[in-house]
């Protein structure tokens, strides 16, 4: 883990806990990157990645966490 994580949801807390025990994870960074962009209507926007995961040996995967549309945070079948 890099730094202290500020958690925005129980889903994020659960996900980070799983990363702590995943032996394939070398380290992870919480909210490491904010991307600036312009939407289709020309308005400036930004998006912050929830977590950047560094796997062993050297693979990096970015992920966004969100509950399902029905409000349930359980994984869909």
C-alpha positions as CSV (number, residue, x, y, z in Angstrom):
1,X,0.0,0.0,0.0
2,X,1.2,3.5,-0.7
3,X,0.1,6.1,1.9
4,X,-3.0,6.1,3.9
5,X,-6.3,5.4,2.1
6,X,-9.2,7.8,2.4
7,X,-12.2,5.5,1.9
8,X,-15.4,6.8,0.3
9,X,-17.4,3.6,0.7
10,X,-17.7,0.2,2.3
11,X,-17.1,-1.2,-1.2
12,X,-13.7,0.5,-1.4
13,X,-12.8,-0.6,2.1
14,X,-13.7,-4.2,1.3
15,X,-11.8,-4.1,-2.0
16,X,-8.6,-2.7,-0.4
17,X,-8.8,-5.3,2.3
18,X,-8.9,-8.0,-0.4
19,X,-5.8,-6.4,-2.0
20,X,-3.9,-6.5,1.3
21,X,-4.3,-10.3,1.3
22,X,-3.8,-10.9,-2.4
23,X,-0.3,-12.4,-2.8
24,X,-0.2,-11.4,-6.5
25,X,-0.4,-7.7,-5.5
26,X,3.0,-5.9,-5.1
27,X,1.4,-2.6,-4.0
28,X,-1.5,-0.3,-4.7
29,X,-2.2,3.4,-4.8
30,X,-5.5,5.0,-3.8
31,X,-6.7,7.8,-6.1
32,X,-3.4,8.1,-7.9
33,X,-4.4,9.9,-11.1
34,X,-6.9,12.5,-12.1
35,X,-7.6,12.8,-15.8
36,X,-8.8,16.1,-17.3
37,X,-10.9,16.0,-20.4
38,X,-13.6,17.8,-22.4
39,X,-17.0,16.2,-22.7
40,X,-19.1,16.0,-25.9
41,X,-20.7,19.4,-25.0
42,X,-17.3,21.1,-24.6
43,X,-17.5,21.3,-20.8
44,X,-14.2,20.6,-18.9
45,X,-14.5,17.5,-16.8
46,X,-12.2,15.3,-14.6
47,X,-12.2,11.7,-13.5
48,X,-10.1,10.3,-10.6
49,X,-9.1,6.7,-10.7
50,X,-10.1,4.8,-7.5
51,X,-7.1,2.6,-7.3
52,X,-4.0,1.7,-9.3
53,X,-2.9,-1.9,-8.6
54,X,0.7,-3.0,-9.2
55,X,0.8,-6.8,-9.6
56,X,3.8,-9.1,-9.5
57,X,5.9,-9.3,-11.5
58,X,5.2,-5.9,-13.2
59,X,1.6,-5.6,-14.5
60,X,-0.4,-2.5,-13.6
61,X,-4.2,-2.4,-13.6
62,X,-6.4,0.6,-12.9
63,X,-9.9,0.1,-11.5
64,X,-13.0,2.1,-10.7
65,X,-15.3,0.9,-7.9
66,X,-19.1,1.4,-7.9
67,X,-22.1,-0.4,-6.5
68,X,-24.4,-2.2,-8.9
69,X,-27.3,-0.2,-10.4
70,X,-29.8,-1.8,-8.0
71,X,-27.8,-0.4,-5.0
72,X,-26.5,-3.8,-3.9
73,X,-22.7,-3.9,-3.6
74,X,-22.6,-7.7,-4.0
75,X,-21.0,-9.0,-7.2
76,X,-23.3,-9.8,-10.1
77,X,-23.5,-13.5,-10.9
